[in-house]
C-alpha cells in the first residue's frame, strides 16, 4: 500500500514537471536511507555451496554495510571453529521480492494464499538488507548457538535457516522465536 501511494505521488510530480508548471524537487521522505537500501538488488544466485550442492553461496556484498561487516565477523568466527556458512539467499531488492510474491501468487492461485508463504516487499528483512538464509542446516545450527555474540539471531520457528542482524542482540540476547515471518 505504501509503495503504491509513493509511486503514485512520484508519478504525479513527474507529470506536473513535464508540463513545465512545476519545478521538480525531491521531497524528503521519512526513512529515505532505508528506501534506498531497499532498491539495491542482491545476486540472483551464486556458486554452488561446497558443503551441499542443493544450495548456493551468494556473495553477501549488497547487505547494508554494517550488516555486511557483522556478517564477515560471523563468518570468520565460524571458520575459526571449522564451520563453513553458505548464503543461500541474502539481499533482495523490492523488485526481487515483488517478483517472488508474484511467483507465489501464480503457484498458490491467490494473493491471500501467497501471503501465507511469501512476504510483500515492505515486510521482508531481506529487502532491508539485514537478513541472510544460511545453509546447510548444520551450519545454520552453529549460527543459532553462536551467532548472538555477533548480533545474529534466528527469528522464526519455521525457518531454521533465516537469521537477522541487530547489534542490540549482543546485549539483550535473541528474542523469542515467532511462529513464522508471515504470521501464518
Ligand atoms: Zn530468509
Boltz pocket constraint, residues with backbone or C-beta under 6 A from the ligand:
constraints:
  - pocket:
      binder: B
      contacts: [[A, 89], [A, 126], [A, 131], [A, 132], [A, 133], [A, 159], [A, 161], [A, 162], [A, 163]]
      max_distance: 6.0
